[in-house]
Amino acid sequence: MLIQQTSNPDLWNQVWSKSSQDKSEFWEWVERESNGIRGTKIQNYILTHVGDIHKLKTIEVGSGLGIYSFILARLGAEVTLLDYSAQVLTLAEECFQKNALKAQFILQDALGIENDLHGKYDVAMSFGTVEHFRYPQRLQMIETHVNLVRNGGAIVISVPNKAFLPHEILKTYLQRRNKWELGYEGAFNRSEFFKLARQLQLSNSKLIGSAFLSDFQRYVQIYRSTSIFQQIFGSTSAKSQIIEKSSWLDDYFGADLVLLGIKNKKVSYERKS
């Protein structure tokens, strides 16, 4: 099987350059996550354990377009987007400016965070970032989140769930056809996240999932849009609107797993040479 390259700036500049002309997906994600199952759980956790969002300083690691930073900025948070892709930070800044939202944009490798950023934020978060690294960089990326927040600050790390088979099957199919463009992606399982929470000495740690039923419906639509499906079953009607629904399946089989935790000790992780 083709060995997928791990995350690097050249890879992601290429990915984001293809998105420069169409940002409609950004607005779809913003609206979905603002009031969706995952977004609501995250906002409630922050409110309960850290404080009112409009008083907080947040940083999104490997931010991409900064969908969650955008959501929190609309709620009054002081947000920072950090990424090592100059291409995507330019696109993100355009999205924020279009809505008259303020944000700080930092072009930097999350594996080499400057010390003056340590302990500066109330919340450090990432969405679809950590899974693109293998160990030991995988652990170093997560440690970066802990270093960035103050004592008592929260980390929010969202990654693909290995138990959500529709995505894993589609990813494998695209990789075998050399159509997967996102490099290495190693999905997480619940036990890996629980182990990391203990290792990082997080308090009030919690593992949540996105809306499984809605995620499943979206992937049904994705499968129906593929050429091989249409060759077998013919063309399908336009996509139907998906309304997010919560169920007991979410935290186990949702497309995304989210680790939530509070930094309860003044620990700092140094990157080994």
CYANA upper distance limits for C-alpha pairs under 8 A (distance plus 0.5 A):
  1 MET  CA    176 ARG  CA      7.62
  2 LEU  CA    175 GLN  CA      7.83
  2 LEU  CA    176 ARG  CA      7.92
  3 ILE  CA    184 TYR  CA      8.41
  4 GLN  CA    183 GLY  CA      5.49
  4 GLN  CA    184 TYR  CA      5.19
  5 GLN  CA    183 GLY  CA      5.52
  5 GLN  CA    184 TYR  CA      5.91
  6 THR  CA    132 HIS  CA      6.45
  6 THR  CA    133 PHE  CA      6.24
  6 THR  CA    134 ARG  CA      7.85
  6 THR  CA    183 GLY  CA      6.24
  6 THR  CA    184 TYR  CA      5.44
  6 THR  CA    185 GLU  CA      8.41
  7 SER  CA     11 LEU  CA      7.35
  7 SER  CA     12 TRP  CA      8.01
  7 SER  CA    132 HIS  CA      6.08
  7 SER  CA    133 PHE  CA      6.82
  7 SER  CA    183 GLY  CA      6.99
  7 SER  CA    184 TYR  CA      7.44
  8 ASN  CA     12 TRP  CA      7.10
  9 PRO  CA     13 ASN  CA      6.46
  9 PRO  CA     84 TYR  CA      6.29
  9 PRO  CA     85 SER  CA      5.83
 10 ASP  CA     14 GLN  CA      6.80
 10 ASP  CA     85 SER  CA      8.24
 11 LEU  CA     15 VAL  CA      6.91
 11 LEU  CA    182 LEU  CA      8.14
 11 LEU  CA    183 GLY  CA      8.01
 12 TRP  CA     16 TRP  CA      6.49
 12 TRP  CA     85 SER  CA      6.77
 12 TRP  CA    182 LEU  CA      8.27
 13 ASN  CA     17 SER  CA      6.40
 13 ASN  CA     85 SER  CA      6.07
 13 ASN  CA     86 ALA  CA      7.66
 13 ASN  CA     87 GLN  CA      6.01
 13 ASN  CA     88 VAL  CA      7.56
 14 GLN  CA     18 LYS  CA      7.28
 15 VAL  CA     19 SER  CA      7.69
 15 VAL  CA    181 GLU  CA      7.75
 15 VAL  CA    182 LEU  CA      7.93
 16 TRP  CA     20 SER  CA      7.02
 16 TRP  CA     87 GLN  CA      6.86
 16 TRP  CA     88 VAL  CA      6.31
 17 SER  CA     87 GLN  CA      7.06
 17 SER  CA     88 VAL  CA      8.31
 19 SER  CA     23 LYS  CA      7.21
 20 SER  CA     91 LEU  CA      7.27
 23 LYS  CA     27 TRP  CA      7.48
 24 SER  CA     28 GLU  CA      6.87
 25 GLU  CA     29 TRP  CA      6.68
 26 PHE  CA     30 VAL  CA      6.74
 26 PHE  CA     65 LEU  CA      7.85
 26 PHE  CA     67 ILE  CA      7.45
 27 TRP  CA     31 GLU  CA      6.75
 28 GLU  CA     32 ARG  CA      6.62
 29 TRP  CA     33 GLU  CA      6.40
 29 TRP  CA     67 ILE  CA      7.52
 30 VAL  CA     34 SER  CA      6.39
 30 VAL  CA     67 ILE  CA      6.28
 30 VAL  CA     68 TYR  CA      7.91
 30 VAL  CA     70 PHE  CA      8.07
 30 VAL  CA     71 ILE  CA      7.15
 31 GLU  CA     35 ASN  CA      7.57
 32 ARG  CA     36 GLY  CA      6.04
 33 GLU  CA     37 ILE  CA      8.02
 33 GLU  CA     38 ARG  CA      7.32
 33 GLU  CA     39 GLY  CA      5.48
 33 GLU  CA     40 THR  CA      8.28
 33 GLU  CA     68 TYR  CA      8.33
 34 SER  CA     39 GLY  CA      6.25
 34 SER  CA     40 THR  CA      7.64
 34 SER  CA     71 ILE  CA      6.76
 35 ASN  CA     39 GLY  CA      6.70
 35 ASN  CA     40 THR  CA      6.37
 36 GLY  CA     40 THR  CA      6.42
 36 GLY  CA    244 GLU  CA      6.87
 37 ILE  CA     41 LYS  CA      6.77
 37 ILE  CA    210 SER  CA      6.59
 37 ILE  CA    211 ALA  CA      6.38
 37 ILE  CA    244 GLU  CA      7.33
 37 ILE  CA    245 LYS  CA      7.95
 37 ILE  CA    246 SER  CA      7.12
 38 ARG  CA     42 ILE  CA      6.76
 38 ARG  CA    208 ILE  CA      8.19
 38 ARG  CA    209 GLY  CA      7.11
 38 ARG  CA    210 SER  CA      5.38
 38 ARG  CA    211 ALA  CA      7.50
 39 GLY  CA     43 GLN  CA      6.67
 40 THR  CA     44 ASN  CA      6.60
 41 LYS  CA     45 TYR  CA      6.65
 41 LYS  CA    208 ILE  CA      8.30
 42 ILE  CA     46 ILE  CA      6.79
 42 ILE  CA    156 VAL  CA      8.24
 42 ILE  CA    260 LEU  CA      8.38
 43 GLN  CA     47 LEU  CA      6.63
 43 GLN  CA     53 ILE  CA      8.49
 44 ASN  CA     48 THR  CA      6.56
 45 TYR  CA     49 HIS  CA      6.55
 45 TYR  CA     50 VAL  CA      8.44
 45 TYR  CA    260 LEU  CA      8.29
 46 ILE  CA     50 VAL  CA      5.70
 46 ILE  CA     51 GLY  CA      6.86
 46 ILE  CA     52 ASP  CA      8.26
 46 ILE  CA     53 ILE  CA      7.88
 46 ILE  CA    154 ALA  CA      7.61
 47 LEU  CA     51 GLY  CA      5.16
 47 LEU  CA     52 ASP  CA      5.89
 47 LEU  CA     53 ILE  CA      7.10
 49 HIS  CA    154 ALA  CA      8.27
 49 HIS  CA    262 ILE  CA      8.24
 50 VAL  CA    122 ASP  CA      7.80
 50 VAL  CA    152 GLY  CA      7.70
 50 VAL  CA    153 GLY  CA      6.91
 50 VAL  CA    154 ALA  CA      7.38
 51 GLY  CA     55 LYS  CA      7.92
 51 GLY  CA     56 LEU  CA      7.94
 52 ASP  CA     56 LEU  CA      7.46
 53 ILE  CA     72 LEU  CA      7.57
 53 ILE  CA     75 LEU  CA      7.11
 53 ILE  CA     76 GLY  CA      7.17
 53 ILE  CA     77 ALA  CA      6.10
 54 HIS  CA     72 LEU  CA      8.41
 54 HIS  CA     75 LEU  CA      6.27
 54 HIS  CA     76 GLY  CA      4.52
 54 HIS  CA     77 ALA  CA      4.93
 54 HIS  CA     78 GLU  CA      8.09
 55 LYS  CA     76 GLY  CA      7.66
 55 LYS  CA     77 ALA  CA      6.51
 55 LYS  CA     78 GLU  CA      8.16
 56 LEU  CA     77 ALA  CA      5.72
 56 LEU  CA     78 GLU  CA      6.70
 56 LEU  CA    121 TYR  CA      8.24
 56 LEU  CA    122 ASP  CA      6.40
 56 LEU  CA    123 VAL  CA      8.08
 57 LYS  CA     77 ALA  CA      6.49
 57 LYS  CA     78 GLU  CA      5.21
 57 LYS  CA     79 VAL  CA      6.34
 57 LYS  CA     80 THR  CA      8.33
 57 LYS  CA    120 LYS  CA      8.42
 57 LYS  CA    121 TYR  CA      5.66
 57 LYS  CA    122 ASP  CA      5.83
 57 LYS  CA    123 VAL  CA      7.16
 58 THR  CA     69 SER  CA      8.07
 58 THR  CA     77 ALA  CA      7.50
 58 THR  CA     78 GLU  CA      6.77
 58 THR  CA     79 VAL  CA      5.37
 58 THR  CA     80 THR  CA      6.61
 58 THR  CA    121 TYR  CA      6.02
 58 THR  CA    122 ASP  CA      6.31
 58 THR  CA    123 VAL  CA      5.19
 58 THR  CA    124 ALA  CA      6.38
 58 THR  CA    125 MET  CA      8.24
 59 ILE  CA     69 SER  CA      7.99
 59 ILE  CA     79 VAL  CA      6.34
 59 ILE  CA     80 THR  CA      5.07
 59 ILE  CA     81 LEU  CA      6.27
 59 ILE  CA     82 LEU  CA      7.55
 59 ILE  CA    121 TYR  CA      7.25
 59 ILE  CA    123 VAL  CA      6.89
 59 ILE  CA    124 ALA  CA      5.46
 59 ILE  CA    125 MET  CA      6.85
 60 GLU  CA     66 GLY  CA      7.38
 60 GLU  CA     68 TYR  CA      8.27
 60 GLU  CA     69 SER  CA      7.04
 60 GLU  CA     79 VAL  CA      8.38
 60 GLU  CA     80 THR  CA      6.85
 60 GLU  CA     81 LEU  CA      5.56
 60 GLU  CA     82 LEU  CA      6.51
 60 GLU  CA    124 ALA  CA      6.45
 60 GLU  CA    125 MET  CA      5.38
 60 GLU  CA    126 SER  CA      5.91
 61 VAL  CA     81 LEU  CA      7.22
 61 VAL  CA     82 LEU  CA      5.71
 61 VAL  CA     83 ASP  CA      6.97
 61 VAL  CA    110 ALA  CA      7.23
 61 VAL  CA    124 ALA  CA      7.55
 61 VAL  CA    125 MET  CA      6.53
 61 VAL  CA    126 SER  CA      5.57
 61 VAL  CA    129 THR  CA      8.11
 61 VAL  CA    145 HIS  CA      8.06
 62 GLY  CA     81 LEU  CA      8.22
 62 GLY  CA     82 LEU  CA      6.26
 62 GLY  CA     83 ASP  CA      5.03
 62 GLY  CA     84 TYR  CA      7.72
 62 GLY  CA    110 ALA  CA      7.55
 62 GLY  CA    126 SER  CA      6.95
 62 GLY  CA    127 PHE  CA      8.38
 62 GLY  CA    129 THR  CA      6.32
 63 SER  CA     67 ILE  CA      8.44
 63 SER  CA     81 LEU  CA      6.05
 63 SER  CA     82 LEU  CA      6.16
 63 SER  CA     83 ASP  CA      6.08
 63 SER  CA    126 SER  CA      7.10
 63 SER  CA    127 PHE  CA      7.93
 63 SER  CA    129 THR  CA      8.45
 64 GLY  CA     83 ASP  CA      7.17
 64 GLY  CA     85 SER  CA      8.45
 64 GLY  CA     88 VAL  CA      6.24
 64 GLY  CA     89 LEU  CA      7.49
 64 GLY  CA     92 ALA  CA      7.85
 65 LEU  CA     88 VAL  CA      6.63
 65 LEU  CA     89 LEU  CA      7.30
 65 LEU  CA     91 LEU  CA      7.19
 65 LEU  CA     92 ALA  CA      5.06
 66 GLY  CA     70 PHE  CA      6.52
 66 GLY  CA     81 LEU  CA      6.93
 66 GLY  CA     92 ALA  CA      7.03
 67 ILE  CA     71 ILE  CA      6.88
 68 TYR  CA     72 LEU  CA      6.62
 69 SER  CA     73 ALA  CA      6.39
 69 SER  CA     79 VAL  CA      6.41
 69 SER  CA     80 THR  CA      7.76
 69 SER  CA     81 LEU  CA      7.64
 70 PHE  CA     74 ARG  CA      6.80
 70 PHE  CA     96 PHE  CA      7.55
 70 PHE  CA    101 LEU  CA      8.34
 71 ILE  CA     75 LEU  CA      7.17
 72 LEU  CA     76 GLY  CA      6.95
 72 LEU  CA     77 ALA  CA      5.97
 72 LEU  CA     79 VAL  CA      7.88
 73 ALA  CA     77 ALA  CA      5.30
 73 ALA  CA     78 GLU  CA      6.86
 73 ALA  CA     79 VAL  CA      6.64
 73 ALA  CA    101 LEU  CA      7.19
 73 ALA  CA    102 LYS  CA      7.82
 73 ALA  CA    103 ALA  CA      8.18
 74 ARG  CA    101 LEU  CA      7.71
 78 GLU  CA    102 LYS  CA      8.19
 78 GLU  CA    103 ALA  CA      7.35
 79 VAL  CA    102 LYS  CA      8.13
 79 VAL  CA    103 ALA  CA      5.73
 79 VAL  CA    104 GLN  CA      6.99
 80 THR  CA    103 ALA  CA      6.07
 80 THR  CA    104 GLN  CA      5.07
 80 THR  CA    105 PHE  CA      6.35
 80 THR  CA    106 ILE  CA      7.86
 81 LEU  CA     89 LEU  CA      8.30
 81 LEU  CA    103 ALA  CA      7.76
 81 LEU  CA    104 GLN  CA      6.70
 81 LEU  CA    105 PHE  CA      5.43
 81 LEU  CA    106 ILE  CA      6.64
 82 LEU  CA    105 PHE  CA      6.57
 82 LEU  CA    106 ILE  CA      5.24
 82 LEU  CA    107 LEU  CA      6.51
 82 LEU  CA    108 GLN  CA      6.92
 82 LEU  CA    110 ALA  CA      8.03
 83 ASP  CA     88 VAL  CA      8.36
 83 ASP  CA     89 LEU  CA      7.48
 83 ASP  CA    106 ILE  CA      7.08
 83 ASP  CA    107 LEU  CA      5.91
 83 ASP  CA    108 GLN  CA      6.24
 83 ASP  CA    109 ASP  CA      7.04
 83 ASP  CA    110 ALA  CA      7.69
 84 TYR  CA    107 LEU  CA      5.65
 84 TYR  CA    108 GLN  CA      5.33
 84 TYR  CA    109 ASP  CA      5.59
 84 TYR  CA    110 ALA  CA      8.09
 85 SER  CA     89 LEU  CA      7.05
 85 SER  CA    107 LEU  CA      7.48
 86 ALA  CA     90 THR  CA      6.80
 86 ALA  CA    107 LEU  CA      6.97
 87 GLN  CA     91 LEU  CA      7.09
 88 VAL  CA     92 ALA  CA      6.52
 89 LEU  CA     93 GLU  CA      6.53
 89 LEU  CA    105 PHE  CA      7.24
 89 LEU  CA    107 LEU  CA      8.05
 90 THR  CA     94 GLU  CA      6.94
 91 LEU  CA     95 CYS  CA      7.02
 92 ALA  CA     96 PHE  CA      6.84
 93 GLU  CA     97 GLN  CA      6.54
 93 GLU  CA    103 ALA  CA      8.45
 93 GLU  CA    105 PHE  CA      8.16
 94 GLU  CA     98 LYS  CA      6.57
 95 CYS  CA     99 ASN  CA      7.29
 96 PHE  CA    100 ALA  CA      6.68
 96 PHE  CA    101 LEU  CA      5.57
 96 PHE  CA    102 LYS  CA      7.27
 96 PHE  CA    103 ALA  CA      7.91
 97 GLN  CA    101 LEU  CA      6.41
 97 GLN  CA    102 LYS  CA      7.91
108 GLN  CA    112 GLY  CA      8.04
108 GLN  CA    113 ILE  CA      7.61
109 ASP  CA    113 ILE  CA      7.08
110 ALA  CA    141 MET  CA      7.26
110 ALA  CA    144 THR  CA      7.37
111 LEU  CA    137 GLN  CA      8.15
111 LEU  CA    140 GLN  CA      7.21
111 LEU  CA    141 MET  CA      6.64
111 LEU  CA    144 THR  CA      7.56
111 LEU  CA    271 ARG  CA      8.37
112 GLY  CA    271 ARG  CA      8.41
113 ILE  CA    117 LEU  CA      7.59
113 ILE  CA    144 THR  CA      7.94
114 GLU  CA    118 HIS  CA      7.95
116 ASP  CA    120 LYS  CA      8.36
117 LEU  CA    148 LEU  CA      6.62
118 HIS  CA    147 ASN  CA      5.77
118 HIS  CA    148 LEU  CA      4.89
118 HIS  CA    149 VAL  CA      7.15
118 HIS  CA    150 ARG  CA      8.17
119 GLY  CA    147 ASN  CA      6.63
119 GLY  CA    148 LEU  CA      5.35
119 GLY  CA    149 VAL  CA      4.92
119 GLY  CA    150 ARG  CA      4.53
119 GLY  CA    151 ASN  CA      7.71
120 LYS  CA    148 LEU  CA      6.59
120 LYS  CA    149 VAL  CA      6.36
120 LYS  CA    150 ARG  CA      6.53
121 TYR  CA    148 LEU  CA      6.59
121 TYR  CA    149 VAL  CA      5.10
121 TYR  CA    150 ARG  CA      6.41
121 TYR  CA    153 GLY  CA      7.66
122 ASP  CA    149 VAL  CA      5.96
122 ASP  CA    150 ARG  CA      6.55
122 ASP  CA    152 GLY  CA      8.23
122 ASP  CA    153 GLY  CA      5.09
122 ASP  CA    154 ALA  CA      6.83
123 VAL  CA    149 VAL  CA      6.51
123 VAL  CA    153 GLY  CA      6.13
123 VAL  CA    154 ALA  CA      5.28
123 VAL  CA    155 ILE  CA      6.21
123 VAL  CA    156 VAL  CA      7.94
124 ALA  CA    145 HIS  CA      5.84
124 ALA  CA    146 VAL  CA      7.95
124 ALA  CA    148 LEU  CA      6.93
124 ALA  CA    149 VAL  CA      6.63
124 ALA  CA    153 GLY  CA      8.48
124 ALA  CA    154 ALA  CA      6.99
124 ALA  CA    155 ILE  CA      5.44
124 ALA  CA    156 VAL  CA      6.82
125 MET  CA    145 HIS  CA      7.36
125 MET  CA    155 ILE  CA      6.13
125 MET  CA    156 VAL  CA      4.92
125 MET  CA    157 ILE  CA      6.04
125 MET  CA    158 SER  CA      8.46
126 SER  CA    130 VAL  CA      8.09
126 SER  CA    156 VAL  CA      6.92
126 SER  CA    157 ILE  CA      5.55
126 SER  CA    158 SER  CA      6.64
127 PHE  CA    157 ILE  CA      6.69
127 PHE  CA    158 SER  CA      5.18
127 PHE  CA    159 VAL  CA      6.73
128 GLY  CA    132 HIS  CA      8.36
128 GLY  CA    158 SER  CA      6.63
128 GLY  CA    159 VAL  CA      5.59
128 GLY  CA    160 PRO  CA      7.54
129 THR  CA    158 SER  CA      8.46
129 THR  CA    159 VAL  CA      7.62
130 VAL  CA    138 ARG  CA      6.60
130 VAL  CA    141 MET  CA      6.84
130 VAL  CA    142 ILE  CA      7.60
130 VAL  CA    157 ILE  CA      8.34
130 VAL  CA    159 VAL  CA      7.36
131 GLU  CA    138 ARG  CA      7.76
131 GLU  CA    159 VAL  CA      6.66
131 GLU  CA    160 PRO  CA      7.82
131 GLU  CA    184 TYR  CA      8.31
131 GLU  CA    185 GLU  CA      5.74
131 GLU  CA    186 GLY  CA      5.51
131 GLU  CA    187 ALA  CA      6.34
131 GLU  CA    188 PHE  CA      7.79
132 HIS  CA    138 ARG  CA      8.39
132 HIS  CA    183 GLY  CA      7.61
132 HIS  CA    184 TYR  CA      5.74
132 HIS  CA    185 GLU  CA      5.09
132 HIS  CA    186 GLY  CA      6.86
133 PHE  CA    137 GLN  CA      6.42
133 PHE  CA    138 ARG  CA      5.37
133 PHE  CA    184 TYR  CA      7.51
133 PHE  CA    185 GLU  CA      7.73
133 PHE  CA    186 GLY  CA      7.92
134 ARG  CA    138 ARG  CA      5.56
134 ARG  CA    186 GLY  CA      7.98
135 TYR  CA    139 LEU  CA      6.64
136 PRO  CA    140 GLN  CA      6.91
137 GLN  CA    141 MET  CA      6.52
138 ARG  CA    142 ILE  CA      7.19
139 LEU  CA    143 GLU  CA      6.68
140 GLN  CA    144 THR  CA      6.68
140 GLN  CA    271 ARG  CA      7.64
141 MET  CA    145 HIS  CA      7.52
142 ILE  CA    146 VAL  CA      7.50
142 ILE  CA    157 ILE  CA      8.45
143 GLU  CA    147 ASN  CA      6.78
143 GLU  CA    200 LEU  CA      8.02
143 GLU  CA    269 TYR  CA      6.86
144 THR  CA    148 LEU  CA      6.73
144 THR  CA    269 TYR  CA      8.17
145 HIS  CA    149 VAL  CA      7.27
145 HIS  CA    155 ILE  CA      6.69
146 VAL  CA    155 ILE  CA      7.17
146 VAL  CA    200 LEU  CA      8.41
146 VAL  CA    263 LYS  CA      7.07
146 VAL  CA    268 SER  CA      8.11
147 ASN  CA    267 VAL  CA      7.97
147 ASN  CA    268 SER  CA      6.14
147 ASN  CA    269 TYR  CA      7.28
149 VAL  CA    153 GLY  CA      5.72
149 VAL  CA    154 ALA  CA      7.37
149 VAL  CA    155 ILE  CA      8.06
149 VAL  CA    263 LYS  CA      7.91
150 ARG  CA    263 LYS  CA      7.86
150 ARG  CA    266 LYS  CA      8.40
151 ASN  CA    263 LYS  CA      6.00
151 ASN  CA    264 ASN  CA      6.29
151 ASN  CA    265 LYS  CA      6.59
151 ASN  CA    266 LYS  CA      6.34
152 GLY  CA    262 ILE  CA      6.24
152 GLY  CA    263 LYS  CA      5.61
152 GLY  CA    264 ASN  CA      5.98
152 GLY  CA    265 LYS  CA      8.36
153 GLY  CA    262 ILE  CA      6.10
153 GLY  CA    263 LYS  CA      6.10
153 GLY  CA    264 ASN  CA      8.50
154 ALA  CA    260 LEU  CA      7.54
154 ALA  CA    261 GLY  CA      6.08
154 ALA  CA    262 ILE  CA      5.00
154 ALA  CA    263 LYS  CA      6.79
155 ILE  CA    259 LEU  CA      8.12
155 ILE  CA    260 LEU  CA      6.27
155 ILE  CA    261 GLY  CA      5.98
155 ILE  CA    262 ILE  CA      6.90
155 ILE  CA    263 LYS  CA      8.13
156 VAL  CA    258 VAL  CA      7.18
156 VAL  CA    259 LEU  CA      6.26
156 VAL  CA    260 LEU  CA      5.42
156 VAL  CA    261 GLY  CA      7.52
157 ILE  CA    258 VAL  CA      5.89
157 ILE  CA    259 LEU  CA      5.67
157 ILE  CA    260 LEU  CA      7.32
158 SER  CA    256 ASP  CA      6.91
158 SER  CA    257 LEU  CA      6.10
158 SER  CA    258 VAL  CA      4.68
158 SER  CA    259 LEU  CA      6.97
159 VAL  CA    187 ALA  CA      7.24
159 VAL  CA    188 PHE  CA      7.22
159 VAL  CA    256 ASP  CA      6.01
159 VAL  CA    257 LEU  CA      6.02
159 VAL  CA    258 VAL  CA      6.98
160 PRO  CA    164 PHE  CA      8.41
160 PRO  CA    187 ALA  CA      5.49
160 PRO  CA    188 PHE  CA      6.77
160 PRO  CA    255 ALA  CA      6.41
160 PRO  CA    256 ASP  CA      5.01
160 PRO  CA    257 LEU  CA      6.62
161 ASN  CA    187 ALA  CA      6.04
161 ASN  CA    188 PHE  CA      5.84
161 ASN  CA    189 ASN  CA      6.44
161 ASN  CA    253 PHE  CA      7.60
161 ASN  CA    254 GLY  CA      7.30
161 ASN  CA    255 ALA  CA      5.89
161 ASN  CA    256 ASP  CA      5.45
161 ASN  CA    257 LEU  CA      5.92
162 LYS  CA    168 GLU  CA      7.41
162 LYS  CA    187 ALA  CA      5.42
162 LYS  CA    188 PHE  CA      5.88
162 LYS  CA    189 ASN  CA      5.93
163 ALA  CA    189 ASN  CA      7.34
163 ALA  CA    252 TYR  CA      7.88
163 ALA  CA    253 PHE  CA      6.03
163 ALA  CA    254 GLY  CA      8.33
163 ALA  CA    255 ALA  CA      8.37
164 PHE  CA    168 GLU  CA      7.29
164 PHE  CA    253 PHE  CA      5.83
164 PHE  CA    254 GLY  CA      6.61
164 PHE  CA    255 ALA  CA      5.70
164 PHE  CA    256 ASP  CA      8.48
165 LEU  CA    169 ILE  CA      6.39
166 PRO  CA    170 LEU  CA      6.71
166 PRO  CA    216 PHE  CA      7.85
166 PRO  CA    219 TYR  CA      7.03
167 HIS  CA    171 LYS  CA      6.46
167 HIS  CA    219 TYR  CA      7.92
167 HIS  CA    255 ALA  CA      7.89
168 GLU  CA    172 THR  CA      6.70
169 ILE  CA    173 TYR  CA      6.70
170 LEU  CA    174 LEU  CA      6.69
171 LYS  CA    175 GLN  CA      6.60
171 LYS  CA    180 TRP  CA      7.46
172 THR  CA    176 ARG  CA      6.71
173 TYR  CA    177 ARG  CA      6.95
174 LEU  CA    178 ASN  CA      6.56
174 LEU  CA    179 LYS  CA      5.40
174 LEU  CA    180 TRP  CA      5.54
175 GLN  CA    179 LYS  CA      6.37
175 GLN  CA    180 TRP  CA      5.46
188 PHE  CA    192 GLU  CA      7.02
188 PHE  CA    193 PHE  CA      7.71
188 PHE  CA    257 LEU  CA      8.12
189 ASN  CA    193 PHE  CA      7.24
189 ASN  CA    257 LEU  CA      8.47
190 ARG  CA    194 PHE  CA      6.77
190 ARG  CA    207 LEU  CA      8.19
190 ARG  CA    252 TYR  CA      8.22
190 ARG  CA    257 LEU  CA      8.24
191 SER  CA    195 LYS  CA      6.64
192 GLU  CA    196 LEU  CA      6.79
193 PHE  CA    197 ALA  CA      6.71
193 PHE  CA    207 LEU  CA      8.30
193 PHE  CA    259 LEU  CA      7.26
194 PHE  CA    198 ARG  CA      6.98
194 PHE  CA    207 LEU  CA      8.41
195 LYS  CA    199 GLN  CA      6.70
196 LEU  CA    200 LEU  CA      6.49
197 ALA  CA    201 GLN  CA      6.71
197 ALA  CA    202 LEU  CA      6.05
197 ALA  CA    205 SER  CA      7.16
197 ALA  CA    259 LEU  CA      8.46
197 ALA  CA    261 GLY  CA      7.92
198 ARG  CA    202 LEU  CA      6.92
201 GLN  CA    263 LYS  CA      7.82
201 GLN  CA    264 ASN  CA      7.73
201 GLN  CA    265 LYS  CA      8.16
202 LEU  CA    261 GLY  CA      5.92
202 LEU  CA    262 ILE  CA      5.78
202 LEU  CA    263 LYS  CA      5.86
202 LEU  CA    264 ASN  CA      6.71
203 SER  CA    261 GLY  CA      6.40
203 SER  CA    262 ILE  CA      5.58
203 SER  CA    263 LYS  CA      7.07
203 SER  CA    264 ASN  CA      6.54
204 ASN  CA    260 LEU  CA      8.36
204 ASN  CA    261 GLY  CA      6.13
204 ASN  CA    262 ILE  CA      6.61
205 SER  CA    259 LEU  CA      7.71
205 SER  CA    260 LEU  CA      5.96
205 SER  CA    261 GLY  CA      4.63
205 SER  CA    262 ILE  CA      7.23
206 LYS  CA    259 LEU  CA      6.54
206 LYS  CA    260 LEU  CA      5.58
206 LYS  CA    261 GLY  CA      6.85
207 LEU  CA    251 ASP  CA      7.54
207 LEU  CA    257 LEU  CA      7.39
207 LEU  CA    258 VAL  CA      6.16
207 LEU  CA    259 LEU  CA      5.36
207 LEU  CA    260 LEU  CA      6.72
208 ILE  CA    250 ASP  CA      7.90
208 ILE  CA    251 ASP  CA      5.30
208 ILE  CA    257 LEU  CA      6.37
208 ILE  CA    258 VAL  CA      5.73
208 ILE  CA    259 LEU  CA      7.27
208 ILE  CA    260 LEU  CA      8.37
209 GLY  CA    250 ASP  CA      5.41
209 GLY  CA    251 ASP  CA      4.45
209 GLY  CA    252 TYR  CA      7.14
209 GLY  CA    253 PHE  CA      7.81
209 GLY  CA    254 GLY  CA      5.69
209 GLY  CA    255 ALA  CA      7.80
209 GLY  CA    256 ASP  CA      6.07
209 GLY  CA    257 LEU  CA      5.09
209 GLY  CA    258 VAL  CA      6.48
210 SER  CA    215 ASP  CA      8.05
210 SER  CA    250 ASP  CA      6.02
210 SER  CA    251 ASP  CA      7.42
210 SER  CA    254 GLY  CA      5.34
210 SER  CA    255 ALA  CA      6.63
210 SER  CA    256 ASP  CA      5.87
210 SER  CA    257 LEU  CA      7.26
211 ALA  CA    215 ASP  CA      6.48
211 ALA  CA    244 GLU  CA      6.96
211 ALA  CA    245 LYS  CA      6.77
211 ALA  CA    246 SER  CA      6.16
211 ALA  CA    247 SER  CA      7.67
211 ALA  CA    249 LEU  CA      8.40
211 ALA  CA    250 ASP  CA      5.57
211 ALA  CA    254 GLY  CA      6.08
211 ALA  CA    255 ALA  CA      8.06
212 PHE  CA    216 PHE  CA      6.47
212 PHE  CA    246 SER  CA      8.15
212 PHE  CA    247 SER  CA      7.88
212 PHE  CA    249 LEU  CA      6.65
212 PHE  CA    250 ASP  CA      5.35
212 PHE  CA    253 PHE  CA      6.59
212 PHE  CA    254 GLY  CA      4.56
212 PHE  CA    255 ALA  CA      6.92
213 LEU  CA    217 GLN  CA      6.86
213 LEU  CA    244 GLU  CA      8.05
213 LEU  CA    245 LYS  CA      7.05
213 LEU  CA    246 SER  CA      8.08
213 LEU  CA    247 SER  CA      8.08
213 LEU  CA    250 ASP  CA      8.35
213 LEU  CA    254 GLY  CA      8.34
214 SER  CA    218 ARG  CA      6.81
214 SER  CA    242 ILE  CA      6.97
214 SER  CA    243 ILE  CA      7.31
214 SER  CA    244 GLU  CA      5.79
214 SER  CA    245 LYS  CA      6.90
215 ASP  CA    219 TYR  CA      6.89
215 ASP  CA    254 GLY  CA      7.26
215 ASP  CA    255 ALA  CA      6.57
216 PHE  CA    220 VAL  CA      6.76
216 PHE  CA    255 ALA  CA      8.48
217 GLN  CA    221 GLN  CA      6.94
217 GLN  CA    242 ILE  CA      7.75
218 ARG  CA    222 ILE  CA      6.81
218 ARG  CA    242 ILE  CA      7.98
219 TYR  CA    223 TYR  CA      6.56
220 VAL  CA    224 ARG  CA      6.68
221 GLN  CA    225 SER  CA      6.80
221 GLN  CA    239 LYS  CA      7.15
222 ILE  CA    226 THR  CA      7.23
223 TYR  CA    229 PHE  CA      7.22
224 ARG  CA    229 PHE  CA      6.21
224 ARG  CA    230 GLN  CA      7.27
224 ARG  CA    236 THR  CA      7.42
225 SER  CA    229 PHE  CA      7.55
225 SER  CA    230 GLN  CA      7.51
225 SER  CA    236 THR  CA      8.16
226 THR  CA    230 GLN  CA      6.94
227 SER  CA    231 GLN  CA      6.52
228 ILE  CA    232 ILE  CA      6.91
229 PHE  CA    233 PHE  CA      6.40
229 PHE  CA    234 GLY  CA      7.73
230 GLN  CA    234 GLY  CA      4.76
230 GLN  CA    235 SER  CA      5.55
230 GLN  CA    236 THR  CA      7.90
231 GLN  CA    235 SER  CA      8.37
246 SER  CA    250 ASP  CA      7.38
248 TRP  CA    252 TYR  CA      8.42
249 LEU  CA    253 PHE  CA      6.10
249 LEU  CA    254 GLY  CA      7.30
250 ASP  CA    254 GLY  CA      5.07
251 ASP  CA    257 LEU  CA      7.61
